[in-house]
Amino acid sequence: MKRKTIFLILVVIIGALSLINMNKISKKEAADVVFLGDKKYKETFDHATKSGKVFSDLFNTALNRKNVGDYENAIKLLNECLPHAALGPEVAMVYKQLSEIYRAQGNLEKELFYTEELPKYTMSDAIKKDNADRASEIRQLLTARARQEATT
């Protein structure tokens, strides 16, 4: 009976400490990452974790630069993100931002490139359709521009 009581008290204490610790994490809005597994995979895990942070930092800085109209630095930072993009959706996020920047700059050729590449990195049918529609619009604009240049 004493063992069960002691065990129950320990479970309650550990649970309370976990809740307190979770509260601290939510206040900081961050958490340390802990690797639980075979030592031979730790180096790969550490690299992936660091690379993910680099991607996130570069991507967020690029968005800030884009939002203030500093397109050249945003483009540079977005291109620096790509080697750190571990998943297709991350590549799609970068390509989406690049296509929006080139659209804002009026660079239809580069917008078309990223608009056509983006669907390769997403599973969303809606995103694929939106990009196919936009790519069609861009091709029409490029054709109209070429015709106009040919007549002048």
C-alpha positions in Angstrom: 0.0 0.0 0.0 2.8 2.4 0.9 4.5 1.8 -2.5 1.3 2.6 -4.4 0.9 5.8 -2.4 4.5 6.9 -2.9 4.2 6.1 -6.6 0.9 8.1 -6.9 2.5 11.1 -5.1 5.5 10.9 -7.5 3.2 10.8 -10.5 1.3 13.8 -9.2 4.5 15.8 -8.5 6.0 14.9 -12.0 2.7 15.9 -13.6 2.6 19.2 -11.8 6.2 20.0 -12.7 5.5 19.1 -16.3 2.5 21.6 -16.3 4.7 24.3 -14.8 7.4 23.7 -17.4 4.9 23.7 -20.2 3.6 27.0 -18.9 7.1 28.4 -19.1 7.6 27.2 -22.6 4.3 28.7 -23.8 5.3 32.0 -22.3 8.6 32.0 -24.1 6.9 30.6 -27.3 9.9 28.4 -27.8 11.1 25.0 -26.8 14.4 23.2 -26.7 14.5 20.3 -29.1 15.5 17.0 -27.5 16.8 14.0 -29.6 15.8 10.6 -28.4 17.3 7.9 -30.5 20.3 6.1 -31.7 23.5 8.1 -31.3 24.4 7.5 -35.0 21.5 9.7 -36.1 22.1 12.6 -33.7 24.4 14.4 -36.0 21.9 14.3 -38.9 19.2 15.4 -36.5 21.3 18.3 -35.2 22.1 19.4 -38.8 18.4 19.2 -39.8 17.4 21.3 -36.7 20.0 23.9 -37.4 19.2 24.1 -41.1 15.5 24.5 -40.3 16.3 27.4 -38.0 18.5 29.0 -40.7 15.7 28.6 -43.3 13.1 30.1 -40.9 15.4 33.1 -40.0 16.3 33.8 -43.7 12.7 33.4 -44.9 11.3 35.7 -42.2 13.9 38.3 -42.9 13.2 38.1 -46.6 9.5 38.6 -46.0 10.3 41.7 -43.9 12.5 43.0 -46.8 9.7 42.3 -49.3 7.1 44.0 -47.2 9.1 47.2 -47.2 9.7 47.1 -50.9 13.4 46.0 -50.7 12.9 43.5 -53.4 16.6 43.0 -54.3 17.6 42.0 -50.8 14.4 39.9 -50.4 15.3 38.0 -53.6 18.9 37.4 -52.3 17.6 36.1 -49.0 15.0 33.9 -50.6 17.6 32.3 -52.8 19.8 31.8 -49.7 16.8 29.9 -48.1 16.6 27.2 -50.8 19.6 25.1 -49.7 18.0 24.9 -46.2 14.6 24.0 -47.5 14.2 20.4 -46.4 10.7 19.8 -47.6 8.8 20.6 -50.8 6.4 23.0 -49.1 9.3 25.1 -48.0 10.5 25.3 -51.6 7.0 26.2 -52.6 6.9 29.0 -50.0 10.1 30.5 -51.4 9.0 30.2 -55.0 5.6 31.8 -54.2 7.4 34.8 -52.7 9.8 35.1 -55.6 6.9 34.9 -58.1 5.1 37.7 -56.2 8.2 39.9 -56.1 8.8 39.4 -59.9 5.1 40.2 -60.5 5.4 43.4 -58.5 8.5 44.3 -60.5 6.8 43.6 -63.8 9.3 40.8 -64.7 6.9 38.4 -66.4 9.6 36.0 -67.5 10.9 35.3 -64.0 7.4 35.3 -62.6 6.4 32.7 -65.1 9.4 30.5 -64.2 8.6 30.4 -60.5 4.8 30.2 -61.1 5.4 27.1 -63.2 8.0 25.6 -60.8 6.0 26.0 -57.6 3.4 23.3 -58.3 6.1 20.7 -58.4 6.7 21.2 -54.7 3.1 21.2 -53.4 0.4 18.6 -53.1 -2.4 21.1 -53.0 -4.7 20.9 -56.1 -6.0 24.4 -55.4 -2.4 25.8 -55.5 -1.6 23.9 -58.6 -4.8 25.2 -60.3 -4.1 28.8 -59.2 -0.6 28.6 -60.6 -1.7 27.0 -63.8 -4.2 29.8 -64.3 -1.7 32.5 -63.5 0.9 30.9 -65.8 -1.6 31.0 -68.6 -2.3 34.6 -68.0 1.4 35.4 -68.0 1.9 33.6 -71.3 -0.9 35.6 -72.8 0.7 38.8 -71.6 4.1 37.8 -72.9 2.6 37.0 -76.3 0.8 40.3 -76.4 4.0 42.1 -75.5 5.9 40.3 -78.2 3.3 41.2 -80.8 3.4 44.8 -79.7 7.2 44.9 -79.9 7.1 43.3 -83.3 4.9 46.1 -84.7 6.9 48.9 -83.3 
